[in-house]
Amino acid sequence: MMTGELILVGLIIIGLIGRSPIIATAACVLLAVKLLHLSRFLPSIERRGLELGLLFLTLSVLVPFASGKVQMKELIAAFNTWPGWLALIGGAAAAYMNAKGLDLLKLDPQMVVGLVIGSIFGIIFLRGIPVGPLMAAGITAILFKLFKLISGG
C-alpha cells in the first residue's frame, strides 16, 4: 500500500476511535476514489470540494428561512437586542477571519497539513466539530500576525 492510502486508513481509524464520522467518511470516500483508480478526479475534488462544502453548509444554515421557522420579528430582533448585535458582529468577524484564512492558504498551501492534523486533534480530544479549513486558517492567520507582532518579526 502506498503512503497516501496508509494515511487515509489511519484517518479512518482515528475517525472511528475519535467518534468523528465526518473524518472517517471523508477518508473512506477518498480511499475509494484512490482504490477505484479515479485519482484523476482528486484535483477537481480539491479545487471544488471546499466550495461544495460551503454551499451545503450555507444551505443547511438557511433552511430555517426557507421553511418559515424564522419570521420577520426574529430577523428584526437581531438588530434590537444585545445577543442579536453580538451575533451580527460574530458573523462579520468569522467572515473576515475566513477571508484571511483563504489568503493564508493561497500564500502557503503547505499549512493545510498542520490545519488538518490540528483539526483532527480538536475533534478527537476537544470534542470539536470540523467546520472547515477556512476558519482554522483564519485563526492561524491571526495567531501568525500576533506571533509576528510579539516577536518583532
DABELNOR-V722498 format. One line per field, one symbol per residue. phi: phi as a letter, one per 30 degrees, with the letter a starting at -180 (. if undefined). psi: psi as a letter, one per 40 degrees, with the letter a starting at -180 (. if undefined). burial: I if it has 24 or more other ideal C-beta (glycine too) atoms within 12 Angstrom, else O. A space follows every 50 residues. Layout:
BEGIN
phi=???
psi=???
burial=???
END
This chain:
BEGIN
phi=.deedddddeddddddddhcddddddddddddedddhceddedddddcdd ddddddddedddeedddidcceddddddccbdeddddddddddddddddd ddeddddbdddeedddddddedddcchdbdckdddddddddddddddddd dic
psi=iidddddddddddddddefgdddddddddddddddeffdeeddddddedd dddddddddddeddddeedhidddddddeeiddddddddddddddddddd dddddddgdeeddddddddddddddefihheidddddddddddddddddd ee.
burial=OOOOOOOIOOIIOIIOOIOIOIIIOIIOIIIOIIOOOOOOOOOOOOOOOI OOOOOOOOOOOOOOOOOOOOOOOOOOOOOOOOOOOOOOOOOOOOOOIIOI IIOIIOOOOOIIOOIIOIIIOOIIOOOOOIIIIIIIIIIIIIOOOOOOOO OOO
END
